[in-house]
């Protein structure tokens, strides 16, 4: 994994760019680092904003010196650079934008004998497996982290 690039932004922010390419491992690294920062409750950190392959830290420079915070961020980053150290229990569920349509249902029925479930459709199987009782509006792709729903985009 490429080295994270840190940038001071104004007087109160540090921006960390984990990767320029969108990748699952970079996104999980950003989540893991920001979770660790929240868990540590570092005095002087005002806000932690994770993104897909980066994160932004707002801090009070009168409480924590910028370079001390930067050293601490680099330390956490080096620990979380190993994918095994991310410590995320993740279950990714991808629900296509177009579902329960005639074409998808036709192909699902054509290959139904290859599935190990007795649901009417793959969509119904995923909904039951994830604990949803009924369809409610439009479903967007999301990531479940320890049964906590975090939308990746809306």
N, C-alpha and C positions, 0 to 999 in steps of 0.2 A: 504494500500500500504506500502511496506517495506521502511525503512529509506534509503535515498540516502547515498552512501558511497563516500567520497571525498578523493583523493590522490594527493599529490604533486608529479609531475613528472619532475625531473630536476629542473632547476632554473626558468623556464618561463611558466610552464604548471600546470594546475589543471585539473584532470580527475574526472568526476562525474559519478558514476555508479548507475543508478536509480534502475535497476533490473537485476538479472542474467537471468531471464526467459524472453523470447520474448513475449510481450503482447502489444495489441493495446493501452491500457491506459498508459503504460510506454513510448511508442513511442510518443504519443501525449503530454505527460508531458515534454519529452525532447524537442520537437518542441516548446511548449509553453514557456519553460524557455529560450531557446536560442533566440526566438523572442523577449521576454521581455528584454533580455540583449542587443540585437541589438537596440531595441527602446530606451533604457536608454542612449546609447552612452557613456559608462563609460570610462573616461580618463584612459589610461593605458592598456585597453584590446586591443590586437592586432588582434586576430582572434578567431572566435567562430565556432566550428565544431560539429554540431549535428550528432548523429548516432541513431540506432534503439532504444536502451534503455540506452543510455549514451550520454555524450557530453564532449568535450575537449576545454578548454579555454587557449589561449596563451596570456600572459600579460607581461608587462614591470615592473619588480620588483623595478625599480628606480622611477617609477611614482606612482604605487599603491602597498603598502605593501601586501605581500601574505596573511597574516592572516586577514587583512581588507577585501580583496576580498573574502576570504573564508567565513567570517561572512556574507557578502552581498549575496553570493551564497546560503548559508543556509537559509537566510531570504526569498529569492525568492522561494527556494525549499519548504519551509514550507507553503507559500501561495498557491503554485501550487500543493500541495499534495492532495488537495480536487479536485476530477474530475470536479466539477461544476465551479471551479475557472480557468480552463484551457482556457476558452474563445476562443475556436477554432470553426470556422464554417467549417465543414468538410463534404465532399461528397466522399465516397469511391466507386470506380468503379472497379470491378474485371472482367477482360477479360481473359478467359481461353487461354492457349497457343494453344490449338487445337480448331479451330473454322471454321465454314463454311465447315465442313467435312460431308460426307454422313450420318454417325451415329448420329451426333448431330442434323443435319437437320431433320432426320427421327423422332427422339424423340420430337423435337420442333413442327413438324407438328402434331404428335400424340396428344399433349396436347395444341394445338393452341387455342381451344375453351375456355381455362381457362385464357387466357391472356386478357388484357384490351387495347391492341394496335392492329393496323392493319398492322404492318410491316411484311415483309416476314420471318424474323428471329429475335430472341432475340438480336443477335449481331447487326443487322441493327437498331433495336430499340434503343440500348444503344448508337450507333454511332450518330443517329439523335438527341437523347436526349442531348448528350454532345456537340453537335454543329459541329461534324465532317462531312464534305461534302462527302468524299470518303475515301476508304482504302488507306493508304500510308505505304507501307512496313510492318514491323512486329510491333505489338503493345505489350507493356510490361505492367504488372500491375502497376498502378500508383495511387497516392492520389491527389485529387484536393482540395487545400486550398484557399478559396476565389478566385476561378477561376485561381489560380496560380498552374501550374503543377509541382509537385515534384515527381520525379521517386524514388520509394522505392528501386529498384535494377535494374540493367541492365544485 
